[in-house]
Amino acid sequence: MTRHQRRSGARRTSLTLLTALATLAGVALTGAAPAGATTGTTLSPGVVYRHYDLRAAAGTTHVHVLSVDLTDSRVRLGLLYPGKVASRAAVSRMADAQKAVAGINGDFFNISEVQHPGIAATGASVGPAVANGKALKGAVPEAQRFGPALPRGTDTDDVFGVSGDGLARLDSLVLTGSLGTVGRRIPLGGLNQYALAENSIGAYTSDWGSVSRARATCGSDTERAAPCSTNTYEVILKKGVVASASATPGSGPIAADTTVLVGRERGAQRLRTFTKGQRVVVRHGLTAASQRAYRFALGGYPVLTGGTPLAGLDTRTSAVRTAVGIAGGGQRVLLFAVDGAPAYRKGLTIAEVAAALKSLGATEGFSLDGGGSSTLVARAPGATKVTVRNHPSDGTERAVPNGIGVFAQ
């Protein structure tokens, strides 16, 4: 039992909302199907797309749902991303580049830096990320995240992903790692993250990209807007050997044989003891609370566990949302996006999202980035490219750091 399953909270939603969403999923509830509900369109084996209106607290909205059957060996889920952690692209562009048949946007991200003049926003995501079994990045400290307040009992380590057994799960992934020098080992505090905890050292690899690493030393353990640290240091390792150092974090692409170490406060002091030519062994990985290995994973936050909405979910703020649900013991996944067209833009509260996922048959639910980021794309049968199925609330697709891709043979 996870820490989320130990917390419960009753959540009331209108019968109209429950009936509409349950009808969409084929779940038996009393009440007629709403007018205008679409029948499912099979996009590829194991992938069905539906959309229709539903009524919520703020008024009528429109939802788009992809149902993915992971028991079908011809379909799988994976991470959509532009190839670098500190980079962004439209969901449709990532889906086409990776030959996905469908997908939605993913994690919240470092979208702006108005509180740190002169510091570039990295575009990197908040939570952990795994692609094709490889750990791309760790989670930023909770105080440094972007997005709405987290539900009680959740944190930035929380992920949705597919484990090695092919089942979708909610879990948490914690960074484990160290720097090894002769006679000592120093804990590693970050991996390709836009923010580091105070007094820590983070590692940046070729997966990071070319964006400046200066943002990693800004903010504090209690406030994202806190000033950037004035005590920083950077060490560049080439093939595991100290090649150069600098008092300030740099930028530019990182070669495949290179690791850049960025330290702040006491972490910076430790890096200053390194000398040119010294060998440093850097080890890092993401360890799941369940001890499972993941084929892919990305961050967000849980809203539904064990069939019960988390306690304290927001019931007042309606907005355009993206979420993912898990049904059938991890065998079926529901990719869920609210339409951002002006007629529907008021959307759903987070509590209504949890209820909607439950009505679709999900026992686990996970909120992803919403608002202008909410995008669901799908490729029509016989087409070579995906099209955007919802209306992004910005009028056009927003560039995002990652998403969930649906891949079919």
C-alpha positions as CSV (number, residue, x, y, z in Angstrom):
1,M,0.0,0.0,0.0
2,T,1.4,3.4,-1.0
3,R,1.3,6.5,1.1
4,H,-1.4,7.8,-1.3
5,Q,-3.6,4.8,-0.6
6,R,-3.5,5.4,3.1
7,R,-5.2,8.8,2.5
8,S,-8.8,9.0,1.4
9,G,-11.3,11.7,0.9
10,A,-14.9,11.7,-0.2
11,R,-15.5,13.8,-3.3
12,R,-19.0,14.6,-4.6
13,T,-19.6,15.2,-8.3
14,S,-22.9,15.8,-10.2
15,L,-24.7,12.7,-11.4
16,T,-24.7,14.2,-14.9
17,L,-20.9,14.3,-14.9
18,L,-20.6,10.7,-13.5
19,T,-23.2,9.3,-15.9
20,A,-21.7,11.0,-19.0
21,L,-18.1,9.8,-18.3
22,A,-19.3,6.4,-17.3
23,T,-21.2,6.0,-20.5
24,L,-18.1,7.0,-22.4
25,A,-16.1,4.2,-20.8
26,G,-18.9,1.6,-21.0
27,V,-19.3,1.6,-17.2
28,A,-22.8,0.8,-16.1
29,L,-24.5,3.7,-14.3
30,T,-28.2,4.6,-14.4
31,G,-29.0,7.5,-16.8
32,A,-29.1,8.0,-20.5
33,A,-26.0,8.8,-22.6
34,P,-25.7,12.6,-23.2
35,A,-26.7,14.0,-26.5
36,G,-23.7,14.3,-28.9
37,A,-21.6,11.5,-27.3
38,T,-19.4,10.0,-30.0
39,T,-18.9,6.3,-30.5
40,G,-15.3,5.2,-30.2
41,T,-13.0,5.4,-33.1
42,T,-10.3,2.7,-33.2
43,L,-7.1,4.4,-34.2
44,S,-5.0,1.3,-34.2
45,P,-5.2,-2.1,-32.4
46,G,-5.8,-1.4,-28.7
47,V,-6.3,2.3,-29.1
48,V,-9.7,3.9,-29.1
49,Y,-10.5,7.7,-29.2
50,R,-13.8,9.3,-28.0
51,H,-14.9,12.8,-27.2
52,Y,-18.1,14.6,-26.1
53,D,-19.7,17.3,-23.9
54,L,-20.3,16.9,-20.2
55,R,-21.7,19.2,-17.5
56,A,-19.5,20.2,-14.5
57,A,-19.7,22.8,-11.8
58,A,-18.5,25.6,-14.0
59,G,-20.8,24.6,-16.9
60,T,-20.6,22.5,-20.0
61,T,-17.1,21.4,-21.0
62,H,-15.8,19.0,-23.6
63,V,-13.4,16.1,-23.0
64,H,-11.2,14.0,-25.2
65,V,-10.2,10.5,-24.1
66,L,-7.8,7.9,-25.5
67,S,-8.3,4.4,-24.1
68,V,-5.1,2.2,-24.5
69,D,-5.2,-1.5,-24.0
70,L,-1.8,-2.6,-22.8
71,T,-2.7,-6.3,-23.0
72,D,-2.4,-5.9,-26.8
73,S,1.2,-6.7,-27.7
74,R,0.9,-4.3,-30.7
75,V,0.6,-1.2,-28.5
76,R,2.8,0.4,-25.9
77,L,3.3,3.7,-24.1
78,G,6.5,5.8,-24.0
79,L,7.9,9.2,-23.2
80,L,7.5,11.9,-25.8
81,Y,10.3,14.5,-25.5
82,P,12.4,16.6,-27.8
83,G,15.6,14.6,-27.2
84,K,17.0,16.9,-24.4
85,V,15.6,17.6,-20.9
86,A,16.1,21.4,-21.2
87,S,14.1,21.7,-24.4
88,R,10.5,22.0,-25.5
89,A,8.4,21.2,-28.5
90,A,4.7,20.9,-29.5
91,V,3.1,17.5,-28.7
92,S,2.2,17.0,-32.3
93,R,5.8,17.6,-33.4
94,M,7.2,15.1,-30.8
95,A,4.6,12.5,-31.7
96,D,5.3,12.7,-35.4
97,A,9.1,12.7,-34.8
98,Q,8.8,9.6,-32.7
99,K,6.2,8.0,-34.9
100,A,3.5,7.8,-32.2
101,V,-0.1,7.3,-33.2
102,A,-1.4,9.5,-30.3
103,G,-0.3,11.3,-27.2
104,I,-0.9,14.0,-24.6
105,N,1.2,16.6,-22.9
106,G,3.0,15.7,-19.7
107,D,4.7,17.2,-16.6
108,F,4.6,20.8,-15.3
109,F,7.8,22.7,-16.1
110,N,10.1,25.7,-15.6
111,I,8.1,28.0,-17.9
112,S,9.3,31.4,-16.7
113,E,11.9,33.2,-14.6
114,V,10.5,36.7,-13.9
115,Q,11.6,36.5,-10.3
116,H,15.3,35.9,-11.3
117,P,16.2,38.7,-13.8
118,G,18.9,37.6,-16.3
119,I,18.3,33.9,-15.6
120,A,16.9,32.0,-18.6
121,A,14.0,29.6,-18.1
122,T,15.2,26.1,-18.9
123,G,11.9,24.6,-20.1
124,A,12.8,21.5,-18.1
125,S,10.2,19.5,-16.3
126,V,9.5,19.3,-12.6
127,G,9.5,15.6,-11.8
128,P,11.6,12.6,-12.7
129,A,11.7,11.3,-16.3
130,V,12.6,7.9,-17.7
131,A,12.8,7.1,-21.5
132,N,13.4,3.6,-22.9
133,G,14.5,2.5,-19.4
134,K,17.0,5.3,-19.0
135,A,16.9,7.8,-16.2
136,L,16.9,11.3,-17.8
137,K,16.5,13.5,-14.7
138,G,15.5,13.7,-11.1
139,A,12.8,15.7,-9.4
140,V,13.4,19.3,-8.3
141,P,12.8,20.2,-4.6
142,E,9.1,20.7,-3.8
143,A,9.4,24.4,-3.1
144,Q,10.9,24.9,-6.5
145,R,8.1,23.3,-8.5
146,F,5.8,25.0,-11.0
147,G,2.1,24.1,-11.0
148,P,-0.8,24.2,-8.5
149,A,-0.4,23.2,-4.8
150,L,0.2,19.5,-4.4
151,P,-2.4,17.4,-2.6
152,R,-1.5,16.4,0.9
153,G,0.9,13.4,1.0
154,T,2.3,13.9,-2.5
155,D,5.6,15.3,-3.7
156,T,7.7,16.0,-6.8
157,D,9.1,12.4,-6.8
158,D,5.6,11.0,-7.8
159,V,5.4,9.5,-11.3
160,F,3.1,7.8,-13.7
161,G,4.9,5.1,-15.7
162,V,5.0,1.7,-17.2
163,S,7.1,-0.8,-15.4
164,G,9.1,-3.7,-16.8
165,D,6.2,-6.1,-16.6
166,G,4.2,-3.9,-19.0
167,L,1.7,-2.6,-16.5
168,A,0.9,1.1,-15.9
169,R,1.5,2.3,-12.3
170,L,1.7,5.2,-10.0
171,D,5.0,5.2,-8.0
172,S,7.7,7.5,-6.8
173,L,11.2,7.7,-8.2
174,V,14.0,9.1,-5.9
175,L,17.4,10.0,-7.1
176,T,20.3,7.9,-5.7
177,G,23.9,8.7,-6.6
178,S,27.3,9.9,-5.4
179,L,30.6,11.3,-6.5
180,G,33.5,9.1,-5.7
181,T,37.1,10.3,-5.2
182,V,40.0,8.7,-3.5
183,G,39.2,8.2,0.1
184,R,35.7,9.7,0.1
185,R,32.2,9.6,-1.4
186,I,30.0,12.7,-1.7
187,P,26.2,12.4,-2.1
188,L,24.7,13.5,-5.4
189,G,21.9,16.0,-5.0
190,G,20.5,16.3,-8.5
191,L,20.5,14.9,-12.1
192,N,19.7,17.2,-15.0
193,Q,17.4,19.4,-12.9
194,Y,16.6,23.1,-13.3
195,A,16.7,23.5,-9.5
196,L,19.0,22.0,-6.8
197,A,18.5,21.8,-3.1
198,E,20.6,24.2,-1.0
199,N,24.2,23.0,-0.2
200,S,24.0,20.2,-2.8
201,I,25.8,19.1,-6.0
202,G,24.0,18.2,-9.2
203,A,25.2,16.3,-12.3
204,Y,24.5,17.4,-15.9
205,T,25.0,15.1,-18.8
206,S,24.5,15.2,-22.6
207,D,20.8,14.6,-21.9
208,W,20.5,18.1,-20.4
209,G,21.0,20.1,-23.6
210,S,22.7,23.4,-24.2
211,V,20.6,25.7,-21.9
212,S,22.5,27.6,-19.1
213,R,22.8,25.7,-15.9
214,A,22.7,28.9,-13.8
215,R,19.0,28.4,-12.9
216,A,20.0,25.3,-10.8
217,T,21.5,27.6,-8.1
218,C,18.5,30.0,-7.8
219,G,15.7,29.8,-5.3
220,S,15.8,28.0,-1.9
221,D,14.5,25.0,-0.1
222,T,11.5,27.0,1.0
223,E,10.9,29.6,-1.8
224,R,11.2,29.4,-5.6
225,A,11.6,33.1,-5.8
226,A,14.5,33.4,-3.4
227,P,17.6,35.0,-4.9
228,C,20.2,33.0,-6.8
229,S,23.1,31.8,-4.7
230,T,26.3,33.8,-4.7
231,N,28.4,30.8,-3.7
232,T,28.5,28.5,-6.7
233,Y,31.1,26.3,-8.5
234,E,31.2,24.1,-11.6
235,V,33.5,21.3,-12.4
236,I,33.7,19.6,-15.9
237,L,34.7,16.0,-16.0
238,K,35.8,14.5,-19.3
239,K,36.0,10.7,-19.3
240,G,35.8,10.8,-15.5
241,V,38.7,13.2,-15.0
242,V,38.6,16.8,-13.9
243,A,39.3,18.9,-17.0
244,S,38.3,22.4,-15.9
245,A,36.4,24.4,-13.3
246,S,34.5,27.8,-13.0
247,A,33.1,29.9,-10.3
248,T,29.8,30.2,-12.2
249,P,27.6,27.6,-14.0
250,G,28.0,27.6,-17.7
251,S,26.0,26.7,-20.8
252,G,26.4,25.0,-24.1
253,P,26.0,21.3,-25.3
254,I,27.6,18.6,-23.1
255,A,29.5,15.9,-24.9
256,A,28.6,12.2,-24.4
257,D,31.8,11.6,-22.5
258,T,31.4,14.6,-20.3
259,T,29.7,15.2,-17.0
260,V,29.3,18.7,-15.5
261,L,29.0,19.1,-11.7
262,V,27.3,22.2,-10.4
263,G,27.5,23.0,-6.7
264,R,25.9,25.6,-4.5
265,E,26.9,26.7,-0.9
266,R,28.5,23.7,0.8
267,G,28.3,21.8,-2.4
268,A,30.3,24.5,-4.1
269,Q,32.9,24.3,-1.3
270,R,33.3,20.6,-1.8
271,L,33.8,21.0,-5.5
272,R,36.5,23.6,-4.9
273,T,38.6,20.8,-3.4
274,F,38.8,19.0,-6.7
275,T,42.0,19.4,-8.7
276,K,42.7,19.2,-12.4
277,G,43.5,15.6,-13.5
278,Q,41.7,14.1,-10.5
279,R,39.6,11.1,-11.2
280,V,35.9,11.3,-10.1
281,V,33.5,8.5,-10.4
282,V,29.8,9.7,-10.7
283,R,27.0,7.2,-10.1
284,H,23.3,8.1,-10.5
285,G,20.0,6.4,-10.9
286,L,16.3,6.6,-10.0
287,T,15.0,4.2,-7.3
288,A,11.3,3.4,-7.2
289,A,9.4,3.1,-3.9
290,S,8.1,-0.2,-5.3
291,Q,11.6,-1.3,-6.2
292,R,10.5,-1.9,-9.8
293,A,12.3,-0.8,-12.9
294,Y,10.5,1.5,-15.3
295,R,10.4,1.5,-19.1
296,F,9.2,5.0,-19.0
297,A,7.9,7.5,-16.4
298,L,7.1,11.2,-16.0
299,G,6.1,13.5,-13.2
300,G,2.8,15.2,-12.2
301,Y,0.8,14.3,-9.1
302,P,-1.7,11.7,-7.9
303,V,-5.4,12.6,-7.6
304,L,-7.0,9.1,-7.3
305,T,-5.6,6.0,-5.6
306,G,-7.2,2.7,-4.8
307,G,-10.4,4.0,-6.4
308,T,-10.6,6.9,-3.9
309,P,-9.9,10.6,-4.7
310,L,-7.1,12.0,-2.5
311,A,-8.2,14.0,0.5
312,G,-8.3,17.8,0.1
313,L,-8.5,18.0,-3.7
314,D,-9.4,21.5,-4.9
315,T,-13.2,21.8,-5.5
316,R,-13.3,25.5,-6.5
317,T,-10.8,26.2,-9.3
318,S,-12.1,25.1,-12.7
319,A,-9.6,25.0,-15.6
320,V,-8.5,23.2,-18.7
321,R,-6.8,20.0,-17.5
322,T,-4.8,17.0,-18.7
323,A,-4.7,13.7,-16.7
324,V,-4.1,10.0,-17.0
325,G,-6.0,7.2,-15.4
326,I,-5.2,3.5,-14.8
327,A,-7.8,0.8,-15.0
328,G,-7.8,-3.0,-15.0
329,G,-4.9,-3.4,-12.6
330,G,-2.6,-1.5,-14.9
331,Q,-3.7,-3.1,-18.1
332,R,-5.7,-0.2,-19.4
333,V,-4.7,3.5,-19.5
334,L,-7.0,6.5,-20.1
335,L,-5.4,9.6,-21.5
336,F,-7.7,12.5,-20.7
337,A,-7.7,16.1,-21.9
338,V,-10.2,18.9,-21.5
339,D,-11.0,21.1,-24.6
340,G,-9.7,24.7,-24.4
341,A,-12.0,26.3,-26.9
342,P,-13.7,29.4,-25.6
343,A,-17.1,27.7,-25.1
344,Y,-15.6,25.1,-22.8
345,R,-12.6,26.9,-21.3
346,K,-13.9,26.9,-17.7
347,G,-13.2,23.2,-17.6
348,L,-13.0,21.1,-14.5
349,T,-11.7,21.3,-10.9
350,I,-9.1,18.8,-9.8
351,A,-11.7,17.0,-7.7
352,E,-13.9,16.7,-10.8
353,V,-10.9,15.3,-12.7
354,A,-10.5,12.6,-10.1
355,A,-14.2,11.8,-10.3
356,A,-14.1,11.8,-14.1
357,L,-11.3,9.3,-14.2
358,K,-13.0,7.1,-11.6
359,S,-16.2,7.2,-13.7
360,L,-14.2,6.0,-16.7
361,G,-13.2,2.9,-14.7
362,A,-9.9,4.1,-13.4
363,T,-8.7,3.2,-9.9
364,E,-5.6,5.4,-10.1
365,G,-5.5,8.9,-11.5
366,F,-2.6,11.3,-12.1
367,S,-2.8,15.0,-13.0
368,L,-0.5,16.5,-15.6
369,D,0.1,20.1,-16.7
370,G,-3.0,21.9,-17.9
371,G,-4.1,25.3,-19.1
372,G,-2.4,26.3,-22.4
373,S,-0.3,23.1,-22.2
374,S,-3.3,20.7,-22.5
375,T,-3.1,19.0,-25.8
376,L,-4.3,15.6,-27.1
377,V,-3.2,14.5,-30.5
378,A,-4.1,11.4,-32.5
379,R,-3.4,10.0,-36.0
380,A,-6.5,9.0,-38.0
381,P,-6.5,5.5,-39.5
382,G,-4.4,5.6,-42.7
383,A,-2.9,9.0,-41.9
384,T,0.9,9.6,-41.6
385,K,0.7,12.5,-39.1
386,V,-1.2,13.2,-36.0
387,T,-3.7,16.1,-35.6
388,V,-4.6,18.1,-32.5
389,R,-8.0,16.8,-31.3
390,N,-8.7,19.3,-28.6
391,H,-8.5,23.1,-28.9
392,P,-5.5,24.4,-27.0
393,S,-6.6,27.4,-24.9
394,D,-3.7,29.5,-26.2
395,G,-5.1,29.2,-29.7
396,T,-2.1,27.2,-30.8
397,E,-0.1,24.4,-29.3
398,R,2.3,25.3,-26.5
399,A,5.8,23.9,-26.6
400,V,6.2,21.5,-23.6
401,P,9.1,19.4,-22.3
402,N,7.5,16.0,-22.5
403,G,4.3,13.9,-22.8
404,I,2.9,10.4,-23.0
405,G,3.1,8.8,-26.4
406,V,1.0,5.9,-27.7
407,F,3.0,3.7,-30.1
408,A,1.5,0.9,-32.3
409,Q,2.9,-1.6,-34.7
